[in-house]
Amino acid sequence: MHYLYYCNSAYQLINVLNLHWHRQNAGFENITDYSADLIIMKAFFGAEQLAKIVEDTHVFGKVYALDKAEDNSGMMHLFKTSQDVLFPKNYLKEKYDLNVSKLNYDVLTVPKFSRIVAAIWQLNKNCSLQLYEDGLATYFFDLDLLVPRSRSYKLLYKRSNYGRDFLDFTDLYLVAPKLFIGECSDKIRKLPEFDKEYLNELRKSFKEFAGFEDEMDKNILWFSQSMYDDHEVLDCLKKYRNEVLYCPHPRYPDSNDSFQTAKGGQIWEMKALNMDDINDRCLVSINSTALFNPKLLFDEEPYLIFVYKLVKLFYDYSMFEETIMRFKEEYRDKEKVMIPETIEELETCMNKYCEATGREKRE
């Protein structure tokens, strides 16, 4: 069985490496004649370097590091994507210089819809499709949001893909299935837990990755979500500025003049694994997957402050609040997961953290 994995974030890559290792070394799912290739999209800082590190481990038959597709819109976008569907071989060869004769797979394992994966699926009539989690969004979004919204595109793609579309997946692999509140619960599978020895191997492999050892003297980590950052929240955090590290989103790197900013290229999941004192750190964000990672991947429990109730979002936060509450129930010390509803409550949460860990508020 020949598999193809696809990822466009470091978190996705960590999950892919885990799933691949178990299928290759632990007999997970009892797959016969297992082999696999990997596609890493250069859609986030450091992706190309990550791909080279993985390639050098020789755990995949082939590792492709591919440029992010152009972001078109309007009628030209519709025309180009329609052309991609009608002529998938041309799309893969001209855009990515891929040898389509070698893209023969039995299973595609992906986080969500991608034009490149869609084209490869069209070239493999008997290939099945699997999904794996893309972070927090996978647990609460309707699966329809993982695929294109255009009805005409969906119809065209299904007609050109042997009657299959991206909702015809066979499995959805999640780190924590009990947090899932969406549809298709009958297709949910549990991602296996990391093998401890393999985790140590990963730690060594990524040890030299740019930014790995930097800035870990900070105790409060703000995980930016770009345009959703809120000045009022950040103004509150300024009272603790000597303790705060501003961590940009890997796909949307930015900075904030009021705080020390983490250098690009960090793999937060690997940083979390290597922090001996992570349980005494405080992670703050609107609703970033980064706050879930230490617990879900490594069963570590840092202090968490979710501030989604303090920020104006373009969607109703109730869609993910249930997942966050379920996540809180998994914490052994539930008092460490805080969800303030006002700026005053946020400051109370920060003081609570400082008091619990023996730190003082600093101007």
C-alpha positions, 0 to 999 in steps of 0.5 A: 500500500503506497500512501501520500501525506500532505501538510502545510504547517509544522503541527500537521507535520508532527501528526504526519510523522507520528502516524507514519511511524506507527504504520511503518514500525508498530503495525498500526492498522496492519497495512501490507507492504506499507510505503509512503511519500510526503508533500510539505507546502512552503506555506509557512516560515521554515517549511523548506528547511523542515522538508530537508531535515525530514528528507535526510532521515530517509523515513519517506520514499520521497519528500516534496517541498512545493511552493504555495499556489497563487492566491487568485480571485474572481472569474480568473480564479474560477477559470484557473481552478476549472482548468486544473480540474479538467487537466490535472496532469498539466496543472501538476507538471506546469505548476509544480514540475511533478512527474505524474507517472510517479504519483501512483498512490493507494491512499491520500492522507491530508488535513483538508482540501487542496488543489494539488491533492485534488489533482493527484486524486484524479490520477488515481481512480482506486485511491482512497482519501483520509483526513487528519486533524488540522488543529482546533478547527477540525474539532468544531467546524462542519466538514463542508468548510474543509472543501470549496464552497463553490457548488459549480466547482464541486459538481465539476470536480466530482464529474472529473473524479470518478464521482468522488468528492472531498466528503467521500473520505474514509477516516478522520484521524484526531489526537483527541476524538472525545473533543470532536463535536462535528459530523461524521463521528462514525469515521473518526479514528484515534491518532496513536500516542507518540512512541517515547523513543521516537519522540526523542529521535524527533527532538534530536532531528529538529534540535538544530532547526533555526530558532529552537533554543531562542527566547525560552527565558520568557514565562508568558507566551502570547500566540498571535493570530494576526488580524485577530489580535486585540490592542486592549488585550495586548495593553493588559499584557504590557504590565507583564512585558518583561515576562512576555514573548510575542509568538507570531503565527507561522503563516502570518509572521508579524511583530509587536514593538511592545514585546520581544518577538520570537524569531521565525522558524520555531517549531512550537510543538518541539519547543514544548517537548523540550521545556522541562518547566512547561507546566509553569509557563502561561500560554495566552491566545484567542483560540490558537491550537498552540494552547492545545498542543502540550496537553494533546501531544505530550500530556503536559499542562501549562497555564492557559488563558483563552481570550476569545470572549474579549476579541471581536471575531467575524464568527460566533465563538460558541462554535468552538467554545464547547470543544474548549470546555471539553478540553478543560475537562481533560486537564487534571488541574482545571484551574489552570485553564482560564477564560476571562470575559472582561479585561479586568478578569484577564488581569485577575487571571494574569495575577492568579498565574503570577501568584501560583508560580511566584512571579511578580507583575512587572511594569 
